[in-house]
Amino acid sequence: MKQKIHPQWYDDCQVTCACGQTFTTGSSVPKIKVEICSACHPFFTGEQKYVDILGRVEKFKQKRAQAAGKKYIKKALRKKLKAKQEEKKAKDRPKTLKEMLQKELKKKKNRL
């Protein structure tokens, strides 16, 4: 092995968890702070924890409440409304080229 390239090794590194648990291990740094350890991790404790980050649960509940207040149109009613709109458009459309040209002439006369 090469000399003077390896970091210093600490046999008595203190690991401190956010829950208060501390234990000793070997590491290249003298102290380590962790957020979760085997004493408080749900996998090891068997307890299930829900962590609500940034109020996501409340946001979801608000969106769901807003959606419940809205009225949704059934498919059949939506088709009827769409058919009526298409009928109105069809009435306004010229049926022949002659009708289309006459409308254009009327528009030009009105502008002048």
CYANA upper distance limits for C-alpha pairs under 8 A (distance plus 0.5 A):
  7 PRO  CA     28 SER  CA      6.81
  8 GLN  CA     28 SER  CA      6.26
  8 GLN  CA     29 VAL  CA      8.43
  9 TRP  CA     26 GLY  CA      7.68
  9 TRP  CA     27 SER  CA      6.39
  9 TRP  CA     28 SER  CA      5.17
  9 TRP  CA     29 VAL  CA      7.88
 10 TYR  CA     26 GLY  CA      6.10
 10 TYR  CA     27 SER  CA      5.84
 10 TYR  CA     28 SER  CA      6.21
 10 TYR  CA     29 VAL  CA      7.07
 10 TYR  CA     30 PRO  CA      6.55
 11 ASP  CA     25 THR  CA      6.85
 11 ASP  CA     26 GLY  CA      4.78
 11 ASP  CA     27 SER  CA      7.09
 12 ASP  CA     24 THR  CA      6.20
 12 ASP  CA     25 THR  CA      6.34
 12 ASP  CA     26 GLY  CA      6.39
 12 ASP  CA     27 SER  CA      8.42
 12 ASP  CA     30 PRO  CA      7.82
 13 CYS  CA     24 THR  CA      5.99
 13 CYS  CA     25 THR  CA      5.76
 13 CYS  CA     26 GLY  CA      5.98
 13 CYS  CA     27 SER  CA      6.42
 13 CYS  CA     29 VAL  CA      7.27
 13 CYS  CA     30 PRO  CA      5.22
 13 CYS  CA     31 LYS  CA      5.95
 13 CYS  CA     32 ILE  CA      7.83
 14 GLN  CA     22 THR  CA      7.32
 14 GLN  CA     23 PHE  CA      6.45
 14 GLN  CA     24 THR  CA      5.30
 14 GLN  CA     25 THR  CA      7.16
 14 GLN  CA     30 PRO  CA      7.16
 14 GLN  CA     31 LYS  CA      5.49
 14 GLN  CA     32 ILE  CA      6.77
 15 VAL  CA     22 THR  CA      6.02
 15 VAL  CA     23 PHE  CA      5.94
 15 VAL  CA     24 THR  CA      6.58
 15 VAL  CA     25 THR  CA      7.79
 15 VAL  CA     31 LYS  CA      6.57
 15 VAL  CA     32 ILE  CA      5.23
 15 VAL  CA     33 LYS  CA      6.34
 15 VAL  CA     34 VAL  CA      7.71
 16 THR  CA     20 GLY  CA      7.13
 16 THR  CA     21 GLN  CA      6.54
 16 THR  CA     22 THR  CA      5.07
 16 THR  CA     23 PHE  CA      7.42
 16 THR  CA     31 LYS  CA      8.39
 16 THR  CA     32 ILE  CA      6.78
 16 THR  CA     33 LYS  CA      5.38
 16 THR  CA     34 VAL  CA      6.67
 17 CYS  CA     21 GLN  CA      5.83
 17 CYS  CA     22 THR  CA      6.82
 17 CYS  CA     33 LYS  CA      6.39
 17 CYS  CA     34 VAL  CA      5.31
 17 CYS  CA     35 GLU  CA      6.05
 17 CYS  CA     36 ILE  CA      6.43
 17 CYS  CA     37 CYS  CA      6.71
 18 ALA  CA     33 LYS  CA      8.10
 18 ALA  CA     34 VAL  CA      6.92
 18 ALA  CA     35 GLU  CA      5.51
 18 ALA  CA     36 ILE  CA      6.98
 19 CYS  CA     35 GLU  CA      8.23
 19 CYS  CA     36 ILE  CA      7.84
 19 CYS  CA     40 CYS  CA      7.42
 21 GLN  CA     37 CYS  CA      8.33
 21 GLN  CA     39 ALA  CA      7.63
 36 ILE  CA     40 CYS  CA      6.71
 36 ILE  CA     41 HIS  CA      6.56
 37 CYS  CA     41 HIS  CA      6.22
 38 SER  CA     44 PHE  CA      6.41
 38 SER  CA     45 THR  CA      8.19
 39 ALA  CA     44 PHE  CA      7.56
 39 ALA  CA     45 THR  CA      7.32
 40 CYS  CA     44 PHE  CA      7.93
 40 CYS  CA     45 THR  CA      6.96
 41 HIS  CA     45 THR  CA      6.67
 42 PRO  CA     46 GLY  CA      5.93
 42 PRO  CA     47 GLU  CA      5.69
 42 PRO  CA     48 GLN  CA      6.20
 42 PRO  CA     49 LYS  CA      7.29
 43 PHE  CA     47 GLU  CA      8.06
 52 ASP  CA     56 ARG  CA      6.86
 52 ASP  CA     57 VAL  CA      7.07
 55 GLY  CA     59 LYS  CA      6.85
 56 ARG  CA     60 PHE  CA      6.66
 57 VAL  CA     61 LYS  CA      6.78
 58 GLU  CA     62 GLN  CA      6.68
 59 LYS  CA     63 LYS  CA      6.77
 60 PHE  CA     64 ARG  CA      6.68
 61 LYS  CA     65 ALA  CA      6.67
 62 GLN  CA     66 GLN  CA      6.73
 63 LYS  CA     67 ALA  CA      6.67
 64 ARG  CA     68 ALA  CA      6.72
 65 ALA  CA     69 GLY  CA      7.08
 66 GLN  CA     70 LYS  CA      7.36
 73 ILE  CA     77 LEU  CA      6.97
 73 ILE  CA     78 ARG  CA      6.72
 74 LYS  CA     78 ARG  CA      6.64
 75 LYS  CA     79 LYS  CA      6.67
 76 ALA  CA     80 LYS  CA      6.90
 77 LEU  CA     81 LEU  CA      6.78
 78 ARG  CA     82 LYS  CA      6.67
 79 LYS  CA     83 ALA  CA      6.59
 80 LYS  CA     84 LYS  CA      6.78
 81 LEU  CA     85 GLN  CA      6.85
 82 LYS  CA     86 GLU  CA      6.76
 83 ALA  CA     87 GLU  CA      6.70
 84 LYS  CA     88 LYS  CA      6.87
 85 GLN  CA     89 LYS  CA      6.88
 86 GLU  CA     90 ALA  CA      6.57
 87 GLU  CA     91 LYS  CA      6.74
 88 LYS  CA     92 ASP  CA      7.03
 89 LYS  CA     93 ARG  CA      6.84
 94 PRO  CA     99 GLU  CA      6.07
 94 PRO  CA    100 MET  CA      5.89
 95 LYS  CA     99 GLU  CA      7.26
 95 LYS  CA    100 MET  CA      8.22
 96 THR  CA    100 MET  CA      6.97
 97 LEU  CA    101 LEU  CA      6.71
 98 LYS  CA    102 GLN  CA      6.69
 99 GLU  CA    103 LYS  CA      6.77
100 MET  CA    104 GLU  CA      6.88
101 LEU  CA    105 LEU  CA      6.72
102 GLN  CA    106 LYS  CA      6.75
103 LYS  CA    107 LYS  CA      6.77
104 GLU  CA    108 LYS  CA      6.82
105 LEU  CA    109 LYS  CA      6.71
106 LYS  CA    110 ASN  CA      6.69
107 LYS  CA    111 ARG  CA      6.83
108 LYS  CA    112 LEU  CA      6.95
